[in-house]
């Protein structure tokens, strides 16, 4: 089963069964099973946007129908294109670790000269346009990092 997880401050999980029912209500001409992972994520985003607060509440882990089991499996696709959310397709029939709540994505940058390190919010930033705040030297990306919400 391929569930779609939308990570914002809370996790909203839309199960394959929910997505199938929503797809059927849209009256589309082709079969749900033919949807790609990208199409599944877009469908879940559309469903998310059209859901009421009480409907969304039922899709939050631990508050409604969703349990931690709904996000345990192999992540088969993800979408980081929106700055305020991270979307994943989790195949619960395959082995894999539970996903983590992602609050933000940042890029770790380090000065080539003095080794001063810092983070920038835009992970696709042209690093040639910024200089080290300490020595004005050139900087390079160290690695992308996901900031994880801690309890």
C-alpha positions as a Markdown table, in Angstrom:
| # | Residue | x | y | z |
|---|---|---|---|---|
| 1 | Unk | 0.0 | 0.0 | 0.0 |
| 2 | Unk | 1.4 | 3.4 | -0.9 |
| 3 | Unk | 0.3 | 6.1 | 1.7 |
| 4 | Unk | 1.2 | 9.8 | 1.1 |
| 5 | Unk | 2.6 | 11.8 | 4.0 |
| 6 | Unk | 2.5 | 15.6 | 4.1 |
| 7 | Unk | 4.9 | 16.9 | 6.7 |
| 8 | Unk | 4.1 | 20.4 | 8.0 |
| 9 | Unk | 4.1 | 21.1 | 11.8 |
| 10 | Unk | 2.0 | 17.9 | 12.1 |
| 11 | Unk | 1.9 | 14.9 | 9.8 |
| 12 | Unk | -1.1 | 14.4 | 7.7 |
| 13 | Unk | -1.4 | 10.9 | 6.3 |
| 14 | Unk | -3.7 | 10.1 | 3.4 |
| 15 | Unk | -4.0 | 6.3 | 2.9 |
| 16 | Unk | -4.2 | 4.7 | -0.4 |
| 17 | Unk | -7.9 | 3.8 | 0.3 |
| 18 | Unk | -8.7 | 7.5 | 1.0 |
| 19 | Unk | -6.9 | 8.6 | -2.1 |
| 20 | Unk | -8.7 | 6.0 | -4.2 |
| 21 | Unk | -12.1 | 7.2 | -2.9 |
| 22 | Unk | -11.1 | 10.8 | -3.6 |
| 23 | Unk | -9.9 | 10.0 | -7.1 |
| 24 | Unk | -13.2 | 8.2 | -7.8 |
| 25 | Unk | -15.2 | 11.3 | -6.6 |
| 26 | Unk | -13.2 | 13.4 | -9.1 |
| 27 | Unk | -14.6 | 11.2 | -11.9 |
| 28 | Unk | -11.3 | 10.9 | -13.8 |
| 29 | Unk | -11.2 | 8.7 | -16.9 |
| 30 | Unk | -8.2 | 6.5 | -16.1 |
| 31 | Unk | -7.6 | 4.0 | -13.3 |
| 32 | Unk | -6.2 | 5.1 | -9.9 |
| 33 | Unk | -3.6 | 2.2 | -10.1 |
| 34 | Unk | -2.0 | 3.9 | -13.2 |
| 35 | Unk | -1.1 | 7.1 | -11.2 |
| 36 | Unk | 2.7 | 7.8 | -10.8 |
| 37 | Unk | 4.2 | 8.7 | -7.5 |
| 38 | Unk | 4.3 | 12.4 | -8.5 |
| 39 | Unk | 0.6 | 12.2 | -9.4 |
| 40 | Unk | -0.2 | 10.6 | -6.1 |
| 41 | Unk | 1.6 | 13.4 | -4.3 |
| 42 | Unk | -0.3 | 16.0 | -6.3 |
| 43 | Unk | -3.6 | 14.2 | -5.6 |
| 44 | Unk | -2.9 | 14.2 | -1.9 |
| 45 | Unk | -1.9 | 17.9 | -2.0 |
| 46 | Unk | -5.2 | 18.7 | -3.7 |
| 47 | Unk | -7.1 | 16.6 | -1.1 |
| 48 | Unk | -5.2 | 18.3 | 1.6 |
| 49 | Unk | -6.1 | 21.8 | 0.3 |
| 50 | Unk | -9.8 | 20.9 | -0.1 |
| 51 | Unk | -10.2 | 19.2 | 3.4 |
| 52 | Unk | -11.8 | 20.9 | 6.3 |
| 53 | Unk | -10.1 | 21.3 | 9.6 |
| 54 | Unk | -12.0 | 18.4 | 11.1 |
| 55 | Unk | -11.3 | 16.2 | 8.1 |
| 56 | Unk | -7.6 | 17.0 | 8.4 |
| 57 | Unk | -7.7 | 16.3 | 12.2 |
| 58 | Unk | -8.6 | 12.7 | 11.4 |
| 59 | Unk | -5.5 | 12.3 | 9.3 |
| 60 | Unk | -3.0 | 13.4 | 12.0 |
| 61 | Unk | -1.0 | 10.6 | 13.6 |
| 62 | Unk | -2.4 | 9.8 | 17.0 |
| 63 | Unk | -5.5 | 12.0 | 16.8 |
| 64 | Unk | -7.9 | 10.3 | 14.5 |
| 65 | Unk | -7.6 | 7.2 | 12.4 |
| 66 | Unk | -3.9 | 7.4 | 11.7 |
| 67 | Unk | -1.3 | 5.5 | 13.7 |
| 68 | Unk | 2.5 | 5.4 | 13.5 |
| 69 | Unk | 2.2 | 2.1 | 11.5 |
| 70 | Unk | 0.8 | 4.3 | 8.6 |
| 71 | Unk | 4.2 | 5.8 | 8.0 |
| 72 | Unk | 6.4 | 2.8 | 8.5 |
| 73 | Unk | 7.8 | 1.4 | 5.3 |
| 74 | Unk | 10.0 | 2.3 | 2.4 |
| 75 | Unk | 9.9 | 5.9 | 1.1 |
| 76 | Unk | 9.5 | 5.5 | -2.6 |
| 77 | Unk | 9.2 | 9.1 | -3.6 |
| 78 | Unk | 9.4 | 12.6 | -2.1 |
| 79 | Unk | 8.7 | 16.2 | -3.1 |
| 80 | Unk | 10.7 | 19.1 | -1.6 |
| 81 | Unk | 9.5 | 21.7 | -4.1 |
| 82 | Unk | 7.3 | 23.6 | -1.6 |
| 83 | Unk | 9.1 | 25.6 | 1.1 |
| 84 | Unk | 6.4 | 25.0 | 3.7 |
| 85 | Unk | 5.9 | 21.2 | 3.4 |
| 86 | Unk | 7.7 | 18.0 | 2.6 |
| 87 | Unk | 5.6 | 15.2 | 0.9 |
| 88 | Unk | 6.5 | 11.5 | 0.8 |
| 89 | Unk | 5.0 | 8.4 | -0.7 |
| 90 | Unk | 5.6 | 5.5 | 1.8 |
| 91 | Unk | 5.1 | 1.9 | 0.6 |
| 92 | Unk | 4.0 | 0.2 | 3.8 |
| 93 | Unk | 4.4 | -3.2 | 2.2 |
| 94 | Unk | 8.2 | -2.7 | 2.0 |
| 95 | Unk | 10.8 | -2.5 | 4.7 |
| 96 | Unk | 12.1 | 0.9 | 5.7 |
| 97 | Unk | 12.5 | 3.2 | 8.6 |
| 98 | Unk | 9.6 | 5.5 | 9.8 |
| 99 | Unk | 10.0 | 9.0 | 8.3 |
| 100 | Unk | 10.8 | 11.9 | 10.5 |
| 101 | Unk | 8.9 | 15.2 | 10.8 |
| 102 | Unk | 10.8 | 17.7 | 8.6 |
| 103 | Unk | 10.4 | 21.3 | 9.7 |
| 104 | Unk | 12.8 | 23.0 | 7.3 |
| 105 | Unk | 15.6 | 22.2 | 4.9 |
| 106 | Unk | 18.9 | 24.1 | 5.0 |
| 107 | Unk | 22.3 | 23.9 | 3.3 |
| 108 | Unk | 25.4 | 23.8 | 5.4 |
| 109 | Unk | 28.1 | 26.1 | 4.0 |
| 110 | Unk | 31.7 | 26.4 | 5.0 |
| 111 | Unk | 34.4 | 28.9 | 4.1 |
| 112 | Unk | 37.3 | 27.4 | 2.0 |
| 113 | Unk | 39.8 | 29.7 | 3.8 |
| 114 | Unk | 38.9 | 30.0 | 7.5 |
| 115 | Unk | 36.5 | 27.0 | 7.7 |
| 116 | Unk | 33.8 | 29.0 | 9.3 |
| 117 | Unk | 30.5 | 27.2 | 8.9 |
| 118 | Unk | 27.0 | 28.4 | 8.7 |
| 119 | Unk | 23.6 | 27.5 | 7.2 |
| 120 | Unk | 21.6 | 29.1 | 4.4 |
| 121 | Unk | 17.8 | 28.6 | 4.0 |
| 122 | Unk | 17.9 | 28.2 | 0.2 |
| 123 | Unk | 19.2 | 24.7 | -0.6 |
| 124 | Unk | 19.6 | 25.5 | -4.3 |
| 125 | Unk | 21.4 | 28.9 | -3.7 |
| 126 | Unk | 24.2 | 29.9 | -6.1 |
| 127 | Unk | 27.1 | 29.9 | -3.6 |
| 128 | Unk | 29.2 | 32.1 | -5.9 |
| 129 | Unk | 27.0 | 35.0 | -4.8 |
| 130 | Unk | 27.8 | 34.8 | -1.1 |
| 131 | Unk | 31.0 | 35.3 | 0.8 |
| 132 | Unk | 32.1 | 34.2 | 4.2 |
| 133 | Unk | 30.8 | 36.6 | 6.9 |
| 134 | Unk | 34.1 | 36.3 | 8.8 |
| 135 | Unk | 36.9 | 36.7 | 6.2 |
| 136 | Unk | 34.9 | 37.4 | 2.9 |
| 137 | Unk | 36.4 | 34.2 | 1.4 |
| 138 | Unk | 34.8 | 31.8 | -1.0 |
| 139 | Unk | 32.3 | 29.3 | 0.5 |
| 140 | Unk | 31.3 | 25.7 | -0.5 |
| 141 | Unk | 28.5 | 23.4 | 0.4 |
| 142 | Unk | 29.2 | 20.9 | 3.1 |
| 143 | Unk | 25.9 | 19.0 | 2.9 |
| 144 | Unk | 22.2 | 19.4 | 2.9 |
| 145 | Unk | 20.7 | 19.0 | 6.3 |
| 146 | Unk | 17.1 | 18.5 | 7.5 |
| 147 | Unk | 16.2 | 20.2 | 10.7 |
| 148 | Unk | 14.1 | 17.8 | 12.7 |
| 149 | Unk | 11.5 | 18.8 | 15.2 |
| 150 | Unk | 12.5 | 17.5 | 18.6 |
| 151 | Unk | 10.1 | 16.9 | 21.5 |
